[in-house]
Amino acid sequence: MYRVNIEKKYIVKKGEKRIVVELCRSQDGKLYAVPVLVTKHVYTLPDGTQKEWEYQERDAEEIDYMSLPKNIRDALSKIDI
């Protein structure tokens, strides 16, 4: 398992889509672009009750896709985002 530090969070607007992208740096210095496509999740506990989890977007910077650095856009386009 890698230990990473989140350096920056973006809410990327591309057309009608809004995607959260975290820029994470590993201990060996590599930078990873991590897209978060599901920001709200409902799950069921073993006792049958349902809980809701939501990604905290309040500390993310909203940015247009073309304003991202080229290397981040390249990484996202490789996975069709």
VEXTI-597648 format. One record per atom (N, C-alpha, C): x, y, z; residue in one letter. Coordinates in pm, whole numbers, plus 50000, padded with zeros to 5 digits. Layout:
BEGIN
XYZA;...
//
This chain:
BEGIN
500854988350000M;500005000050000M;500895012450000M;500535022149918Y;501265034649911Y;500695044650010Y;501575052450069R;501135063550151R;501305076050066R;500235083850050V;500285095749967V;499785107750046V;500215119250002N;499725131950056N;498935138749947N;497755143749983I;496935151049886I;497475165349881I;497995169049763E;498565182349747E;497525192649706E;496575188549623K;495585197849572K;494325190249535K;493185196649552K;491905191049510K;491255200849413K;490775195449303Y;490095203549203Y;488705197949177Y;487775206749149I;486495202949089I;486625207448944I;486755197748855V;487035200548715V;485735200748637V;485515211648565K;484345212948480K;484755210048336K;484095200148276K;484345196948135K;482975195048071K;482535205048000G;481185204647944G;480185205048058G;479285195348061E;478275194448168E;478755186248288E;479905179448272K;480405170748379K;481205178748482K;481095174648608R;481925179848716R;482575167848784R;483895167648785I;484635156348840I;485615161648943I;485725154849056V;486725158449155V;488025151449117V;489125159049116V;490445153549087V;491365157349202V;491975147149263E;492955149449367E;494345147449309E;495255156449339L;496655154649302L;497365149549426L;497855137149417C;498475130449531C;499955127849500C;500805130149600R;502225127349584R;502605116049678R;503305106049623S;503735094649702S;505045097849774S;505475089049861Q;506695091249939Q;507935091649851Q;507875085049735D;509035085249646D;508995097049548D;508045106349566G;508015118649487G;507145118249363G;506535106949332K;505695106149212K;504365113149236K;503875119649131L;502595126649137L;501525118449066L;500385116749130Y;499275109049075Y;498055118049067Y;497325117148955A;496035123848940A;494965113448967A;494165115749070V;493155105949113V;491765111949091V;491045107148988P;489685112048967P;488715105249065P;487825113249120V;486785108149211V;485465110349139V;484915099549084L;483715100749002L;482435100049084L;482455092749194V;481275091449280V;481515099549406V;480755110249424T;480955118849540T;479915116749649T;478925108249621K;477905104949722K;477645090049713K;477615083549829H;477435069149832H;476525065449948H;475575056649923V;474695051450026V;475055036750046V;475285032950171Y;475645019050200Y;474805013850315Y;474685000650321T;473864994050423T;474764987250524T;474474989650652L;475214983350761L;474684969250785L;475444960850854P;474994947150880P;473634946350952P;473294956651030D;472004956451100D;470844961251012D;471124964550886G;470084968450793G;469874983350777G;470474991550863T;470315005950849T;471205011250736T;470725021750675Q;471485027650564Q;472165040450610Q;473375042250565K;474145054350594K;474535060650462K;474765073750465E;475165080950346E;476535087350370E;477415085750272W;478735091950277W;478845101450160W;479385113350185E;479545123150078E;480955128850083E;481575130049966Y;482915135549955Y;482895150249992Y;483845154450073Q;483905168450116Q;484565177050007Q;483775184949939E;484265193449830E;484615207549874E;484425210650000R;484555224650042R;485975230150027R;487005221850034D;488365226850019D;488935224449880D;488065221249783A;488485219049644A;488315231949564A;489255234349476E;489215246049389E;488475242449260E;487505250449222E;486765247849098E;487545253748981E;487745245548878I;488605249548767I;488065243548637I;488285250248527D;487905245348396D;488955235048351D;488535225148276Y;489425214348231Y;490655219748159Y;490485229448073M;491605234747995M;492565243148080M;492175246748201S;493055254248291S;493975245148371S;493725232048365L;494605222548435L;495965222248366L;497025218748440P;498325216948375P;498245205848270P;499055207048165K;498995197748053K;499235183348096K;500165180948187N;500425167148228N;499225160848300N;498455168948371I;497245163848439I;496165161148335I;495995170048238R;495015167748130R;495365155148052R;496655153148025D;497095141147954D;496735128548032D;496985128648161A;496675116948245A;495175114348247A;494355124648257L;492905122748258L;492375118348123L;492965123148014S;492485119047882S;492815104547852S;493855099047914K;494195084947895K;493105075747950K;492335080748047I;491255072548104I;489885077948060I;489875085447951D;488655090447887D;487855100047974D;488535108748042I;487855119348121I;488135132548055I;
//
